Amino acid sequence: MCSHAIEKTSVTGSGKGTKGWFSLSTACVCFDHPYFTPLERTLNIDFIDEASGPEARVAVELSPDSARALMRSIQLALEAG
């Protein structure tokens, strides 16, 4: 069963898609079935610019272990900076 539980937050940054770089306004995060990754569940993150439409989107699907490792790496990088 899909959880459809999505955490949404405002972000400031940039993403690169098929047409080059674009501004980001929102990140949507959920732990649910992936679209592509061959796992039962993944942490799915969509970085988007809501004002620019579907072309301004970067999607990521991570295994739970990869997501936890990424969280630790982000925390360490922020603390080091």
C-alpha positions as CSV (number, residue, x, y, z in Angstrom):
1,M,0.0,0.0,0.0
2,C,1.3,3.5,-0.9
3,S,1.7,5.8,2.1
4,H,1.2,9.0,0.0
5,A,2.8,10.8,3.1
6,I,4.8,13.6,1.6
7,E,6.9,16.1,3.5
8,K,7.2,19.3,1.6
9,T,9.5,22.2,2.3
10,S,10.7,25.4,0.7
11,V,14.3,25.4,-0.5
12,T,16.6,27.9,-2.1
13,G,19.1,26.5,-4.6
14,S,19.6,25.3,-8.1
15,G,19.1,22.0,-10.0
16,K,20.3,20.8,-13.3
17,G,17.9,19.1,-15.7
18,T,17.8,18.3,-19.4
19,K,17.6,22.0,-20.4
20,G,20.3,23.2,-18.0
21,W,20.3,24.9,-14.6
22,F,17.1,26.2,-13.0
23,S,16.1,27.7,-9.6
24,L,14.6,25.4,-7.0
25,S,11.7,26.4,-4.8
26,T,10.5,23.2,-3.2
27,A,11.6,19.8,-2.1
28,C,9.1,17.0,-1.7
29,V,10.2,13.9,0.3
30,C,8.5,10.6,0.9
31,F,9.3,7.0,1.8
32,D,7.3,4.9,-0.7
33,H,7.4,2.7,-3.7
34,P,10.0,3.9,-6.3
35,Y,9.2,4.5,-9.9
36,F,12.6,3.2,-11.3
37,T,14.8,1.8,-8.6
38,P,14.4,-2.0,-8.1
39,L,13.6,-1.9,-4.4
40,E,10.4,-2.3,-2.5
41,R,10.6,1.1,-0.9
42,T,12.9,4.1,-1.3
43,L,13.3,7.6,0.0
44,N,12.0,9.7,-2.9
45,I,13.1,13.3,-3.2
46,D,11.8,15.7,-5.8
47,F,13.6,19.0,-6.1
48,I,11.3,21.3,-8.1
49,D,10.6,24.9,-9.2
50,E,6.8,25.0,-9.0
51,A,6.6,28.1,-11.1
52,S,8.4,26.5,-14.1
53,G,6.4,23.4,-14.6
54,P,7.4,19.7,-14.9
55,E,10.6,20.3,-16.8
56,A,12.1,22.0,-13.7
57,R,12.4,18.8,-11.6
58,V,15.2,16.7,-10.3
59,A,14.0,13.3,-8.9
60,V,16.1,11.0,-6.6
61,E,15.3,7.6,-5.3
62,L,17.6,6.3,-2.5
63,S,17.7,3.0,-0.6
64,P,17.1,3.5,3.2
65,D,20.7,2.9,3.9
66,S,21.8,5.4,1.3
67,A,19.4,8.0,2.6
68,R,20.8,7.6,6.1
69,A,24.4,7.9,4.9
70,L,23.5,11.0,2.9
71,M,21.9,12.6,6.0
72,R,25.1,11.9,8.0
73,S,27.3,13.3,5.2
74,I,25.1,16.4,4.9
75,Q,25.3,17.0,8.7
76,L,29.1,16.5,8.7
77,A,29.6,18.9,5.7
78,L,27.5,21.6,7.3
79,E,29.3,21.2,10.6
80,A,32.7,21.4,8.9
81,G,31.7,24.5,6.9
